[in-house]
Structure formats: C-alpha cells, structure tokens
Amino acid sequence: MTTLLPPDFADWLRLREPADAAARSAELLDEVRRRLPADRPLVVHDLGSGTGSMARWLAPRLPGPQHWVLHERDADLRARAAAEPVVAADGSPVTVLTRGSDITRLGAADLADAHLVTASALLDMLTAEEVDRTVAACAGHPTLFAITVLGRARFTPSDPLDAEFEAAFNAHQRRTDGGRALLGPDAVDATVAAFRRRGVEVRTRPSPWRLGPEQAALTAAWLAGWLDAAVEERPELAGVVDAYRERRLAEAAAGRLRVVLDHADLLAG
C-alpha cells in the first residue's frame, strides 16, 4: 500500500481519537476478554497503528502484562506511538514495539505469536485483494477490526443536499487510487466474507460516531474532508458546496448540528 499521508494526518488522528474511543463496541470488548489467555503475557499485533490509539484504548481495558507490536509504515506516526506510555487495567507493564510494516504484505508468520490482532479505521482504505491477504494472515487468531465506515451520515437538522454529498463521498471512497480499487463502505462485507470463506465466524456490531456541540472541532474537520472528497469526485457540486458548508458550520457554531456517522466493529475467531 503506497498511498501518501497528508502532512496534517497525525493531527487528524489525534482529533478523532476520543470519538473512536467512545464509539468502539463494548460488547465485542467483552468477547475479546473471554477469548484471551489468562496464564501468560498477552501479545497483541495492531495493524496500521497510526499514533497508537488502539493500544491506548485497549491495553488499559485488559488485565495483566502485555506486549504490543504496532505495524505502521510511516516513521513519524511510529515515533509518536512509541513516545506515550501505556499500562494495563491492573497496572501491569505494557511493552510496545513498532515495526515499519506494509500491512498489506504481512503473512501468517509475521503474526504467529499473536494472542490478538487489532486494527482501527483501516479496512475501508484497502482493496479486496489486500483485505483477503490480511484476513489470511489473521485467520487463526482472535481479530478485532474497529471503526470501519459504512457510508452513512445522518444529519440533524437535515438538508436537501445531504444525500448528494453522501453519494459523492462514497463514490470517492470506492475510487481507484494508483491502480488500487478501494473498498470504502464495502469493506466490512468484504472482510466478513473473507473470514467466512476460511471457516472463521465473525460478529459485527455498530460503532457510530455521535457528533454534537461537544465535538465541534471534530465536526468541522470531518465536514471539510467529507465535502472536499465529494467535490473531487463530482466537480459539478463545487457550485453549491460553499453555501452548504457555511450553513452547516453556522449550525455547528450555534450548537444545533448533530451528525451520526455509521461505522462497524467486527470480531473474528
């Protein structure tokens, strides 16, 4: 996977981290706890770890010593992830190792020691072939993939242009980028099917972002990216996007805008 990251990507990851943490499925977390060994230190491999938000969220919710292996190809993100200490739920030590991995090229041998494989906000950026390779590497281990977009944005109050921008954004998510046909909102279904082809059962649960007045900065940043992607996909929307953006930002500033962005978490194995 060779997609270049924008220069402010780390800031975006930090901004969205509380919303991701609030959205992840508590029910699947309980299932994860039941599937992990209690008689040895846990080894967790996190794919596309970014700044380490999954480790910061999950490690304090699991007991006992843990060793996290963070797979992230971007050196700056790896450095940020390694800089923050993490502790387990009972205060046990948590060690963190970062690897400059291309996660789409990992094989079963790279994850052989894992008691758990995780990822967050990853699958929609992959192709069907990349998802299949990733699933092949993960099969045999409990695997928690969190916060995958489903392509639905629900606004209160609604606007006549909501559906137009949503459709354009989803088409952009499914674009072909450098020869890679991205899955976008189809990623959850593709991942579930890939696990089931290998005889692995999968459970999915909703993990929506719920954005209101308390998340005004995140709402504004998300809206900017959402609209830019929609207009890139459908340039004819440029004639109406500025007025739409102004309406939505004014509603957010007044504390009247709420947005529910649908995601799904899945647990396999």
TIRORO-755652 format. One record per residue (C-alpha): residue in one letter; x, y, z. Coordinates in steps of 0.5 Angstrom, whole numbers, plus 500, padded with zeros to 3 digits. Layout:
<atoms>
AXYZ/...
</atoms>
This chain:
<atoms>
M500500500/T503506498/T498512499/L502518502/L499521508/P497529508/P502533513/D497534518/F495527518/A497526526/D493532528/W487529525/L488522528/R489526535/L483530534/R479524532/E482519538/P476521543/A471520538/D474513536/A474511544/A467513545/A465509539/R468502540/S464497542/A464495549/E460488547/L466486543/L471488548/D467483553/E468478548/V475480547/R477479554/R474472554/R478469549/L485471551/P489467556/A490469563/D496465564/R501469560/P503476558/L499478552/V502479545/V498484541/H499486534/D496492532/L496494524/G496501521/S497503528/G498511527/T500514533/G498508537/S491510539/M488503539/A494501544/R492507549/W485505549/L485497549/A491496554/P488499560/R482495559/L486489559/P489486565/G496483566/P503484563/Q502486555/H507486549/W504491543/V507490536/L505496533/H505496525/E506502522/R510504515/D510512517/A516513521/D513520524/L507516527/R511510529/A515515533/R509519536/A506512538/A512510542/A513516546/E507515550/P507510556/V501505556/V499501562/A495495563/A488495567/D491493574/G498497573/S502491570/P507493565/V506494558/T512494553/V511497546/L515495539/T514499533/R515496526/G515499519/S511494516/D507495510/I501491513/T498489506/R504485506/L504481512/G504474513/A502469518/A509468520/D509476522/L503475527/A505468529/D506470536/A499474537/H494472542/L490478539/V490482532/T487489532/A486495527/S482501528/A480506522/L483501517/L479497513/D476502508/M483504506/L484497503/T483494496/A479487496/E486483495/E489487501/V483485505/D484478503/R491478504/T490481511/V485476513/A489470511/A495473516/C490474522/A486467521/G487463527/H488469532/P482473535/T482479531/L478486533/F478491527/A474497529/I471503527/T470502519/V466507515/L459504513/G458510508/R452513512/A452520515/R446523519/F445530520/T440534525/P437538522/S437535515/D439539509/P436537502/L444537499/D446531505/A444526500/E448529494/F454530498/E454523502/A453519495/A459523492/F464522498/N462514498/A464514491/H470518492/Q472512498/R471507492/R476510488/T482507484/D488510487/G494509484/G491502481/R488500487/A481500487/L479502495/L473498498/G471504502/P464503505/D464496502/A470494507/V466491512/D462486508/A468484504/T472483511/V467478514/A466474507/A474473507/F474470514/R468466513/R471463507/R476461511/G471458516/V472463521/E466466525/V465474525/R461478530/T459485528/R457491532/P455498530/S460503533/P458510531/W461517532/R456522535/L458529534/G455534537/P456541541/E462538545/Q465535539/A465542535/A472542532/L472535530/T465536526/A469542523/A475538521/W471532519/L466536515/A472540511/G475533509/W468530507/L466536503/D473536499/A473529497/A465529495/V467535490/E474532488/E469526486/R464530483/P466537481/E459540479/L458540486/A463546487/G457551485/V453549492/V459547497/D461554499/A454555501/Y452548504/R459549508/E457556511/R450553513/R453547517/L459551520/A454556523/E449551525/A455547529/A457554532/A450555534/G450548538/R445546533/L448541529/R449534530/V452528526/V451521527/L457517522/D456510522/H461505523/A462498525/D467494529/L468486528/L471481532/A473474528/G476468531/
</atoms>
